[in-house]
Amino acid sequence: IVYNACISACEKAGQWQHALELLNEMAGYSVQRSSITYNASISACEKGHQWERALTILSEMEISKVGRCAISYNASIAACQHGGQWQHAVRLLADMMISRVVRDAITYNALVVACEK
């Protein structure tokens, strides 16, 4: 819980590098990372315009068998939006559909904005 709070604080402060350091530190200490941990890390990357890192973390969730939800995908799509990566954003939407993750207004809004750029 402490790590999650710290990662969230880093995200809100725009300190994506520190958020990822904490995420990696958790792995080094064998501290279990939850969807909350990963989602906050993806959001930190999104706010820091680090779309590639956001997608890497989203992939790590699948490898680690941590469930990806709309929040995970929405933050990843937003990261792609900020990076001008509309093709990746569309692929994420397709992945959501295949994985049966519920899409919402946030999903489609981020996708539309990504495709406008």
N, C-alpha and C positions, 0 to 999 in steps of 0.2 A: 504494500500500500504506500509506503514511503517513497519508493522509486516512482510509482505512478504519479504521485503528487508532485514530485520534483520534475519529472518529464513534462507534465502538464504546465507547470510553472515556466519551464524553459520555452515551451511552445507559445505561451501567452506573452512572454518577454521577447520573442523573436530570436531565441538562442537555439537554433536547430542543431548546431554543432554539439552543444552541451547535452541536448536531449539524446543525440545518437551515442555520445560517450557513455551516458547512463544506461542506455539500452544495451550497449556492448559490455559494460561493466556487470550488468545483471547476468549475462551469459557466462562471463568469466567466473562469477561467484556461484554459478548454478542456481540462481534465483529464477523461479518460474515466471515467464512473461505471459501475460494474459492479453485478451483482445483489447482491453483498456490501455495497456502498455503500448501495444503496437499502434492502436488508433491515435494515441497522443503523439507518438513518434512520427507517424505519417502526416498528421496535421502540422507538426513542427516543420517538416520538410516542405509541405505545401506553402506555409507562410514564408519560408525562406527561399521559395522558388527553386526547390531541389527536386524536380519531378522524377529524375532517374533514381534517386535515393528512395523516394516514396514508393516507386514501383518495386524496388528491391525489397523493401520492408514488407510490402504486400505479398510478395513471393515467399519471403521467409515465414510468413504466417501459415501458408499452405504447407511448407516443408515441416514446420514445427507442429502441424496439426492443431493450430489455433483457428477457430472459426472466424471466417471473414463475414462481416455484416455490411449493411448499407452504409454505416459510418465509415468503415474501412475503404469501401469503394468510392464513396462520395469525396472523401479527402484526397484519394488518389486521382480521381477525375479532376478535382479542383487544381491539384498540383500540375497535371498535364495542361489544364487550361492556362495557368500562369506561365507555363513553359512553351506555349504555342504548339503543343503536341496533340492536335485534335485526333490524329489517327490512333494514338494510344488510348485516348479517352473513349473513342468508339469501341475499341477492342475490350476495354474494361466493361462497358455496357453489355457487350455480347457475353462476356465472361459471367457477369451478374445473372443474365438470363439463363445461361447453361447451368450455373450453380444454384439456380432458383432463389437467388437473393432478391428480396422485394425492393423494387425501385420506387423512388418517391419524387416529389417536386424538386427537391434539392438535387437529385441525380440528374434529372432532365434539364434543369436550369444550368447546372455546371456544364453539361454536355453541349447545350445550345451556345453558351458563351465560348466554350472551347472551339466550336466549329466556326464561330464568327471571326476568330482571330486568324 
